[in-house]
Structures are given as C-alpha cells and as structure tokens.
Amino acid sequence: MGPARAVRRFLRVAAVRALRRGSSWLAAAGPLVLQRLAGDVQVRPDFLSRREEAALCRELEPDLRRQRYQREHWDGAIHGFRETEKLRWTEESSEILQRVRDAAFPPGVPQLSLVHVLDLEKSGYIKAHIDSVKFCGSTIAGLCLLSSSVMRLVSQENQDDWADLLLERRCLYILRGRARYEFTHELLRDEESFFNGQKVARDRRISVICRNLPDSPHPA
Ligand SMILES: O=C(O)CCC(=O)C(=O)O
C-alpha cells in the first residue's frame, strides 16, 4: 500500500472511530454503513444558542407567515411545508450563517448565495430523495430550528443499509459526498419519529440550509 493510500485508510478508520464515539446522534444498520458514511455525515448539537435560534426565527417569521402551508411539493418529496430563499440577512444572522459556511465548506468552494429556508408544520415530513445534481453540489448544511427530528439515510444499493441521524433542535447537520449521492435522505413524520427506539416528538420545524454550487462540468 502506497503512503497516500495508507493515509487515506488511516483517516477513514479514524473517522469511523469518531462516528462510533459520537454516536449520540447516529444509529446505523451496522459497521459497514458507518464505514461508508465516515467523514460524510456530521451533526453538531447545540451549534446555535437559544438567543441565536430566536434571532433567526424572528427574522424569518414575517416572510413565512405570508404563505400557507402546502400539501405537496412540485417534486412530491415534501408535505406540509412553506419555504423561501433568502439573500439578505441581518448582521447577527449573517454571522451565524458564516459560521455554518465555515464549518461545512473548505475555503474557496463556490456556494449558493441564496439560503433555502424550509418550514415544516408539525405533521409535515420529507420523503426519501436525493437532491438534484443540477441545483446543488456535494454538500448540504442545515440548521434545525424549533423542533428536534430524525433524518434517515438509506443506501440506494441496498435498502437494508440505513442510518438515522438525531437532529436535535439548534443543531447543525452536514451531508456530503457518499451521504449526498449514494444515500437518500428523508425527514420522518411524527408517527415514525424514533431514534434508537426513543420517541423524538416532532413539532413545527424550520431548517436553514446552505449548499455549494453544482460541480462545474468536466471539460470533454
Ligand atoms: O429540512 C431539512 O433539513 C432537509 C431538507 C432536504 O431534505 C433537502 O433540502 O434536500
């Protein structure tokens, strides 16, 4: 094994160990799923303070309140939602979003300047899907406001290979690489919202999602 391969292997093993240690937010079908996802899923509980959560909600509410919750998204994936895309933010929110961007994207990665805001009502949920490669690059970073929830990843190759992420209120989650391309992601409805056998009660939930730009096409 060459040195570069040995380093990659070492990093992957270290990431699997870290995932196992940090398993307060991760439950998976088995060690092979953990290995596949190592380095490509991350949840940072308490990323936001209560004050920061309140500031973001205060800023978002007027926009969201103008809309009714919709039953069905154009692609059929989301139920019971309203959404907006936002470019301009207060200074306080901009600082929070910069922390999200710094945590999720290496310096210099081109990012969508519009931030996607998704407001799910208590009974709202997101069906399993993979985000289109047309609209978004390799990384999705989401702040979770107002309610905890469970996000389920399922391998496209084998439905038995799943992982659940506990997204506690005020956490940041990051999906990239394999988690983004090889696994579907979904947000469980209240009736199915369990993590490691424990109920995770759903309430209205707002997510604030930053993405990078789709990878530019490779030259022919
Ligand atoms: O609301 C979320 O955190 C997930 C949104 C989602 O599934 C997506 O943007 O693809």
Ligand as a Chemical Component Dictionary entry (heavy atoms), coordinates in Angstrom:
data_LIG
# 
_chem_comp.id                   LIG 
_chem_comp.type                 NON-POLYMER 
_chem_comp.pdbx_formal_charge   0 
_chem_comp.three_letter_code    LIG 
# 
loop_
_chem_comp_atom.comp_id 
_chem_comp_atom.atom_id 
_chem_comp_atom.alt_atom_id 
_chem_comp_atom.type_symbol 
_chem_comp_atom.charge 
_chem_comp_atom.model_Cartn_x 
_chem_comp_atom.model_Cartn_y 
_chem_comp_atom.model_Cartn_z 
_chem_comp_atom.pdbx_ordinal 
LIG O1 O1 O 0 -35.175 20.302 6.109 1  
LIG C1 C1 C 0 -34.118 19.686 6.057 2  
LIG O2 O2 O 0 -33.278 19.753 6.947 3  
LIG C2 C2 C 0 -33.833 18.775 4.898 4  
LIG C3 C3 C 0 -34.168 19.387 3.605 5  
LIG C4 C4 C 0 -33.906 18.455 2.473 6  
LIG O3 O3 O 0 -34.199 17.296 2.504 7  
LIG C5 C5 C 0 -33.226 18.974 1.313 8  
LIG O4 O4 O 0 -33.015 20.184 1.236 9  
LIG O5 O5 O 0 -32.885 18.179 0.425 10 
# 
loop_
_chem_comp_bond.comp_id 
_chem_comp_bond.atom_id_1 
_chem_comp_bond.atom_id_2 
_chem_comp_bond.value_order 
_chem_comp_bond.pdbx_ordinal 
LIG O1 C1 DOUB 1 
LIG C1 O2 SING 2 
LIG C1 C2 SING 3 
LIG C2 C3 SING 4 
LIG C3 C4 SING 5 
LIG C4 O3 DOUB 6 
LIG C4 C5 SING 7 
LIG C5 O4 DOUB 8 
LIG C5 O5 SING 9 
# 
